[in-house]
Amino acid sequence: MLAMKRTGLGSLRVFLLLVGISALCSVALGTRRGNTALDHRGHRHRHAGHSSLHTHRQRKGKEGQVLHRSKRGWVWNQFFVIEEYTGPDPVLVGRLHSDVDSGVGRIKYILSGEGAGTIFVIDDKTGNIHATKTLDREEQAQYTLTAQAVNRDTNKPLEPPSEFIVKVQDINDNPPEFLHGPYYARVPEMSNVGTSVMQVTATDADDPTYGNSARLVYSILQGQPYFSVEPQTGIIRTALPNMDREARQEYNVLIQAKDMGGHMGGLSGTTEVKITLTDVNDNPPKFPQSVYSMSVSEDKVPGEEVGRLKAKDPDMGDNGMVNYKLIDGDGMNMFEMSTDSETREAVIKLKKPVDFETKRSYTLKVEGSNPHIDPQYVSWGPYKDEATIKISVEDADEPPAFVAPSYTFEVEENAPEGTSVGRVHAKDTDVANNPVRYMIPLYTDIEQFFSINPEDGMITTKRPLDREAQAWHNISASATEIGGHHQDTKVRVNIKVKDVNDNAPEFATNNEVHMCETVAPGKVIETVSAVDKDLMAHRQHFTFRLAPEVAHNHNFSVKDNRDSTASIYVLRKGFSRGTQDVYYLPIEINDNGLPSMRSTNTLTIRVCSCDSRGTILSCNVEPYVLAAGLSTGALIAILACIVILLAIVVLFVALRRQKKEPLIVFEEEDIRENIITYDDEGGGEEDTEAFDIATLQNPDGANGFLPRKDIKPELQFPLRPGGGHTGHSVDVDDFIKSRIAEADSDATAPPYDSIQIYGYEGRGSLAGSLSSLESVTTESDLDYDYLQSWGPRFKKLADLYGTKDCFMDDEDEEDS
């Protein structure tokens, strides 16, 4: 057997003829270990299924002939062929040889199995095996072949078939590869040196069991001095302390993997690792300025923005969040602070109105701090900063200000015109201190009870006031700065009208007093009280007495009870309704005001009929005509007859209105009601044969006076001379004129006997005849083209007359 090995020099090939050596070794080993043989690597190789030793032919002998032990027919070791060989000649893999081969060419070697005949070919005479193609261990690491020796002439097997293996010996022809690159990693900033970032792994397709072709070593080509990599594991670690994200956030690291243990001549592969530093709260907030200047106008209202400021924090997210608050300053009561949720700015707003004339500047101290602090870096603090804000107040043209928020004055009622009520005062709050002019807005004093001095603000009355009509007057006073921007300020002025005793007392109620006819003398029939419109409160007191003109009457008396009431007493008996049913008692009432007011009020006392127990039965007045002998039933009967007669009269009038009779009565039917309208226009105005015009005459009217029903004529006017012969006249004009004359001279003619209009135009009419029968046969200079614009109703007339010229032209052409 021929074995071949390829050294590292590549071009040197060493051939060793191992057939004889293998045979000797196999014989020696066979005697010691039986039917086994060891290859040159020490691996035990057993032929498949049977002994591969050559069996010597036995001579046919007799019994007792000694048989010799068979020895191995052929022996070979495991073959190797180097991959990727690119020489000009086929590679000799090895040689097969059998003991029975005497070298005369009687034996034929046959090769079968994987790649036999294509990749591997054998010389059937010598047994040399060659590889005809370049082999790649990464595609197939070994091939299993079967060798057989047969008789060339008979093709009979001389040796049993035996398998052997051809291994493809690896060479370093595959570089390392990073299958999952590029890589992305994150590591917190300020991490300690040696902090693990991530692990990268490369693979090599070469044989890891043979040589160093697949032994990888990692190194860093780009990314020093920030990161390092462990050569054997590929773990990337930080190499520098205090790496700051705010200085640099991303790093591109290039990692190399090299085989052959990293020695020269090895193959390598690279991958890129993008490392991002994540943020930690390692930076405190910082205001760009230590002092901020702001301003606010004194006319700004609370809630308006004054200014903004922001502390810078290079950290991200929650680590860079800053909270603001006011911690000191004389403006903490005048201003407030909030945070804009979008811009994260501190917003200074006006909390209370400021006054330039009172205070012109304020100072605030603001603090910005991180709400989220990392305990690992707390020693790097403090995580806060302070700044000072100086706010100046700007002067604005403000309206005048009243010295009091409101005014309340008093004035007596009935005070004469021009009485002083009170004075309001306003002043200009600006530095200019301009004068102020006053006025009372009309809508607050519609009835104009008061006036104000425009220069000094003194309010006076314009007419006397009545407390009982209006006890309070609520008006407004307006102050405007002279020479300013016409801004005004209003103030409430409440004016109370003080009470004066100017109203006399009067009865509290005006009810009648009912008294029985049989009332006993000395009996109290009523207790009266009084009221006064004046405001006397609990000090009000009234006294009562009879009016002087009835002080000596003998019917009633008044007793003052000294408690603002009085009792009415009866002085006599024997009152009778028939004699007098009503008594009027004037009583004088006085109040205790200064000056005192009094009035006389009349008390009505009605006499009533009562029963024996004093219960009032009736106080109505009974008619005295009953004593004449007419009973109540008779009066009712008389009234009923009157009503019936009135109903009959109304019914008669209604029936007369429904029946409308003609006012003029004719013996026969008036012939004017039978006038017939003819569609025949006749021969013009001179045509009197179409109908008899004499039928328009009233036969009765022509011979005499018309009898009437509505008016009885007092005078009889003579008929118009010559009126009798109009019955046979054919001149309508004369007929109408005579009728008009009769109507004008008849004073008894009713209004409805109006002039009747007939279709007669008179003699010599300029309009001519309305008939169009002869118009087509007569010459006319009229232009009838306007009929085209009169609409569809005049279309036929337009066709007849509007095309006259065309017809005439056609006739002229025919004549020619």
Disulfide bonds with the S-S distance in Angstrom:
Cys516-Cys610 1.97
Cys608-Cys619 1.64
